[in-house]
Amino acid sequence: GAVVSQHPSRVICKSGTSVKIECRSLDFQATTMFWYRQFPKQSLMLMATSNEGSKATYEQGVEKDKFLINHASLTLSTLTVTSAHPEDSSFYICSARVAGRPTDTQYFGPGTRLTVL
Amino acid sequence: SQQGEEDPQALSIQEGENATMNCSYKTSINNLQWYRQNSGRGLVHLILIRSNEREKHSGRLRVTLDTSKKSSSLLITASRAADTASYFCATDNSGGYQKVTFGTGTKLQVIP
C-alpha cells in the first residue's frame, strides 16, 4: 500500500527558531500534498495545498510567510514554521494524493508534534 | 473552516454495544470518508462512500450517506475496547478546487 512518512515525528524548539517538517511519499508519486494542523482535542484544519513545481495554495487565515511550503519533487514536500512561537505548538499532518489515480485516493502521514517553548 | 459537524461530540458505550456517529456537511461533495485517530496519533482511513452511493459496509462498519440531507452516519457494531478513538468524517468537495475538509469529530470510549 501507499505509505507517507513524516520527519521528525516530534520536535521541541525554542521560540523564535524555524522548524522544517518533511513529508515523503515512499512508494508512489504524489502530484498533490496537503498540510493540516490539529490543536489538542480538535479536528484537522487544512492549512495549504501544494502541487509539485508550483506555489502552494493557502487556506484563508494561514500566513504564507510564516508557514513556508516547498513541494520540490513528486515525493517530497516540506513545511517550514518560521520564527516559531508557543501558539504554533500543534500536531502537523501531511497527506498525499496519488498521481494517475482517482482524486479521492489520499494517504496520510503519521504526523509531527511540534512544541515551541 | 470546518465542512462537517459531527454528533455526538463524545460517546461512551459498553463493549459489545453498537456505536452510531453522525456527520453533517454543507456543500456538494464527490465523496465522504471516515477516519479514526487514536490519541496523539495519525489518521487511519476506515471507509469511503461516493456521492452516488447510499450505503457501504466494511467488516463491523456500516456507513450511510444521504446527499439530500447532506448527512452521513457511521455505525460500529459489536464494539470493542480497541475501538476507543476519535472518529472524523471528511468530505471531498465537488468544486473546481478539490480538497478534503474534516468534521469536528466524535470521541468514542468503549468501556470493557
Boltz contact constraints between the chains, C-beta under 6 A:
constraints:
  - contact:
      token1: [A, 43]
      token2: [B, 102]
      max_distance: 6.0
  - contact:
      token1: [A, 43]
      token2: [B, 104]
      max_distance: 6.0
  - contact:
      token1: [A, 43]
      token2: [B, 105]
      max_distance: 6.0
  - contact:
      token1: [A, 44]
      token2: [B, 102]
      max_distance: 6.0
  - contact:
      token1: [A, 46]
      token2: [B, 101]
      max_distance: 6.0
  - contact:
      token1: [A, 49]
      token2: [B, 99]
      max_distance: 6.0
  - contact:
      token1: [A, 103]
      token2: [B, 98]
      max_distance: 6.0
  - contact:
      token1: [A, 104]
      token2: [B, 31]
      max_distance: 6.0
  - contact:
      token1: [A, 104]
      token2: [B, 92]
      max_distance: 6.0
  - contact:
      token1: [A, 108]
      token2: [B, 42]
      max_distance: 6.0
  - contact:
      token1: [A, 108]
      token2: [B, 43]
      max_distance: 6.0
  - contact:
      token1: [A, 110]
      token2: [B, 42]
      max_distance: 6.0
  - contact:
      token1: [A, 111]
      token2: [B, 42]
      max_distance: 6.0
